[in-house]
């Protein structure tokens, strides 16, 4: 079952983000706190949204955390999936597909024309899964990111 996350889900979302960071071999990079997740998802002006995948007995099996994007080329919004994670013991049971299906449903209902995300090059199981759904890699594009000292230096440049 897929459901919209509630404020009571913040601790499990935080835990699963930590699990995802460990899986992606970057546990020290996941520094977000439960308070930050609460503010982003349920504060006065939410900037992100989340859905929880549950087992039939109500155990959290995975989550999707996303935000609304905008395409200047298409002139409409879309969804950028920041994180999709299914716990290892629940993989292969359809939770990942169910989460992506729910996001695709939101896109089609709202008239959004894109659902996009990034995947690490070495994550062959996920790449194969995404391809099986009809998703295609965006060849010719390289993701750039400014963080930490580089972001601060540019942000304070005269």
N, C-alpha and C positions, 0 to 999 in steps of 0.2 A: 504494500500500500504506500502511496505517495501522499504526503500532506504538507501544507504550508507550515514552516517552522513557527514556533511561538517563543516568547521570551524564556519560557521554562527550558527550551532546547539549547540555550546558549552554552551551558557547560559541556554538553555532549558534542556540539559543533566545535567548540574549542579543543576538546580531546581528539576529535577526528582530524582536525587540522594538524595537530601535533603528530598523529599517526601518519597522515599523508606526507608531512615533511620528512619523517623518518624513512618512509618508503622511497621518497625522491632524493634520499641521501643528502638532505640539507636541514637537519633538525635544529641547528643553531640559527637558521634564518627565519624561522617561524616565531616571531616575537610578540605577536598580537595577544592582547589580554582578553579575558571574558568581558571586561568593562568596555573595551573597544568594540568587540562584536555586538554587544548589547546596544551601544550607541549607533553603530552603523546600520543595524537591522531594525531596531525598535525605538530609536531616539526620536526627537521632535521632527527631524528631517531625515528619514532613512535614505541611505545611499546604496544599499545592497538588500538583497532578498535571498531567502533560503527555503529549500524544501528538504524534507526528511523522508528517507525510504525506511519503512518498518517491516519487520517480519510479521507473520500472522499473529504472533503472541505479543506484538507491540515493542519488540526490541529494536533500537535504532541500528540499521544495517548500513546506512550510508547517507550522504547528503550532496546537495548541489547548492553552491553559493554563486549568485549572479547579480549583474546590474544592467541597467538599460544603457545601450550605446546609441550612436546616431551615425548614419551613413550619409556623407555629403553627396556621394554619387547617386544613391538611390532616393535620397530626400526623405527617408523614414527611419524610425528607430529600429533597433534590434536588441538582442540579448547577447551580452558577453558573459560566458560561463567562466568564472574565475577559478572555481574548484569543483571537481566531481570526484567523489571518493566513495568506494564501497569497501567495507572491512573485509579482509582476506577470507574470513570464515563464511562470508555471505556472497562471495563472488560466484558467478555462474548461475545465480538464481533469478536473474532478470531485473535486479534492482537498478543497475546502471542504465539499462535500456528504458526502464520505467521513468527514471528521473529525466532522461533526455526527451522522452515522449511527452512528459508534462511540460517541459520548457518549449518544445515545438508546438504544443497545443496553445500555450500562452502567446507565442509568436503569431500563429495563424489567427487566433481570436482577436488579437489587438492590431492586426495588420502590419506587424513587424516582418521585415523581409530577410533577416539574418539571425542565425544562431551560430556563434563562433566561439572558439576556445583555442588554447595552445596545449601542446603535448610535448613532453621531452623526447628528443630524437631516439633515445635508447629504449623507450617504453614500447617495445614491439607488441606486447599483448593488448595494450590500449589502442595503439594505432590500428591493429587488425580489427578490433571491436568497432572502432569508429568507421573504418572503411566498410565493414559489413552493414552498417546502417545507411550507407550512401554518402557519408561525409568525405570530402576531398581536402588534401593538404593544399595550402596556398603557396605553391612554388613561386620562387622569385621574390619573396618577402622575407626580410630578416627583422626580428623583434629587437628593438633597442630599449634600454631602460636607464634612467638616471636615478640613483639612490644615494643615501648617506652623504659623504663629503662632496662628491661631484654635484649632487643636486643642490646642496647648500651653497657651494661655490658659485654655481650658475645663478641661483636665486638671489644672491647678494651682490652679483657683479654690477658694476656701475654702468 
